[in-house]
Amino acid sequence: MKAPTFAFDAVKCLAIVSDSHGLLRDSVMAALQDVDLVIHAGDLGSRGLLERLETVAPVIAIRGNVDEELIDLPLTETVSVNDHLIYVLHDLGQLDLDPAIAGIEMIVYGHSHQPRIDRRRDVLYVNPGSIGPRRFRLPISMAKVTFDRRELEVRLIDLNPDIEFGAKTIENKEQQG
């Protein structure tokens, strides 16, 4: 695994978004107002959308399967946020490393449009769902990660509360050291 390309050490709130497919809703922009960093897990849809996100906070973005216009974006990215190692890719089925062995604390992915937080072998797997056009009856959603000293809490945020998807919060109380 490559070393982190980016390192941020003063992030209090991280937004995780994915699958915008060229649509950036006002509700998403409003939900991003308190964040210090945005990670986009692919399928942005346009450079203009990326530029709009960058008006809110720095953005780490990777290329998804519909991002032909954004060929300059990497397919994966490794980011250190407050000394928490995060690996970003679009399709979890393309994961080609063992995150636990690699020292990765969180895998961020998209593609399915299905919001989900899981923990496997002490690694958090976070799919924020989609902030773009509605797909089937899936929610419009994103995730937020808040940091308190060396702990982190991940929450799914329902941006369209007319469809309930059962928000889930996972806290990482393990001390790094």
Residue pairs with C-beta under 8 A, 6 or more apart in sequence:
1 78
1 87
1 97
1 102
1 104
2 78
3 78
4 78
4 79
4 80
4 85
5 74
5 77
5 78
5 79
6 60
6 77
6 79
6 80
7 79
7 80
7 81
8 36
8 37
8 58
8 79
8 80
8 81
8 82
9 80
9 82
9 83
10 36
10 82
11 36
11 37
11 81
11 82
11 147
12 36
12 146
12 147
13 34
13 35
13 36
13 144
13 145
13 146
13 147
14 35
14 36
14 37
14 38
14 39
14 81
14 144
14 145
14 146
14 147
15 31
15 32
15 35
15 37
15 38
15 39
15 57
15 142
15 143
15 144
15 145
16 38
16 39
16 41
16 108
16 126
16 128
16 142
16 143
16 144
16 145
17 28
17 38
17 39
17 40
17 41
17 53
17 128
17 131
17 142
17 143
18 40
18 41
18 42
18 43
18 64
18 90
18 109
18 110
18 111
18 127
18 128
18 129
18 130
18 131
18 142
19 41
19 42
19 43
19 64
19 110
19 111
19 113
19 129
19 130
19 131
19 132
20 28
20 40
20 43
20 44
20 45
20 49
20 130
20 131
20 132
21 43
21 44
21 45
21 66
21 130
21 132
21 133
22 44
22 45
22 46
22 49
22 132
23 45
23 49
23 131
23 132
23 133
24 49
24 52
24 53
24 131
25 131
25 140
25 159
27 140
27 159
27 160
28 131
28 142
28 159
29 52
29 56
31 142
31 144
31 157
31 159
32 38
32 53
32 56
32 57
33 56
35 56
35 57
35 144
36 57
36 58
37 57
37 58
37 59
37 60
37 81
38 53
38 56
38 57
38 58
38 59
38 60
39 59
39 60
39 61
39 79
39 86
39 88
39 108
40 50
40 53
40 59
40 60
40 61
40 62
41 62
41 64
41 88
41 89
41 90
41 108
41 109
41 110
41 111
41 127
41 128
42 61
42 62
42 63
42 64
42 65
42 67
42 89
42 90
42 110
42 111
43 64
43 65
43 66
43 67
43 90
43 110
43 111
43 132
44 50
44 61
44 64
44 67
44 70
44 73
45 66
45 67
45 132
46 69
46 70
47 69
47 70
50 59
50 61
50 70
53 59
53 61
60 77
60 79
60 88
61 70
61 73
62 73
62 74
62 75
62 76
62 77
62 88
62 89
62 90
63 70
63 71
63 73
63 74
63 75
63 90
64 90
64 91
64 110
64 111
65 90
65 91
65 111
67 73
75 89
75 90
75 94
76 87
76 88
76 89
77 87
77 88
78 85
78 86
78 87
78 88
78 104
79 85
79 86
79 88
80 86
81 145
81 147
82 147
82 150
82 152
83 150
83 176
84 105
84 106
84 147
84 152
84 176
85 102
85 103
85 104
85 105
85 106
86 104
86 105
86 106
86 107
86 108
87 97
87 99
87 102
87 104
87 106
87 107
87 108
88 108
88 109
89 95
89 107
89 108
89 109
90 109
90 110
90 111
91 109
91 110
91 111
92 107
92 109
92 111
92 112
92 125
92 127
93 111
95 107
95 109
97 104
99 107
99 121
99 123
100 121
100 122
100 123
104 123
105 122
105 123
105 124
105 172
105 176
106 123
106 124
106 125
106 126
106 145
106 154
107 123
107 124
107 125
107 126
108 126
108 127
108 128
109 125
109 126
109 127
110 127
110 128
110 130
111 127
112 127
113 129
113 130
113 135
113 138
114 127
114 129
114 138
115 127
115 128
115 129
115 138
115 139
115 141
115 143
115 156
115 165
116 125
116 126
116 127
116 129
116 168
117 124
117 125
117 126
117 127
117 143
117 154
117 156
117 168
117 169
117 170
118 124
118 125
119 125
119 170
122 174
124 154
124 170
124 172
126 143
126 145
126 154
128 141
128 142
128 143
128 156
129 138
129 139
129 140
129 141
129 142
129 143
129 156
129 165
130 138
130 140
130 141
131 140
131 141
131 142
131 159
132 140
134 140
134 160
137 163
138 163
138 165
139 158
139 159
139 160
139 163
139 164
139 165
140 158
140 159
140 160
141 156
141 157
141 158
141 159
141 160
141 165
142 156
142 157
142 159
143 154
143 155
143 156
143 157
144 154
144 155
144 157
145 152
145 153
145 154
145 155
146 152
146 153
146 155
150 175
150 176
151 171
151 172
151 173
151 175
152 171
152 172
153 169
153 170
153 171
153 172
154 169
154 170
154 171
154 172
155 167
155 168
155 169
156 165
156 167
156 168
156 169
157 167
158 164
158 165
158 167
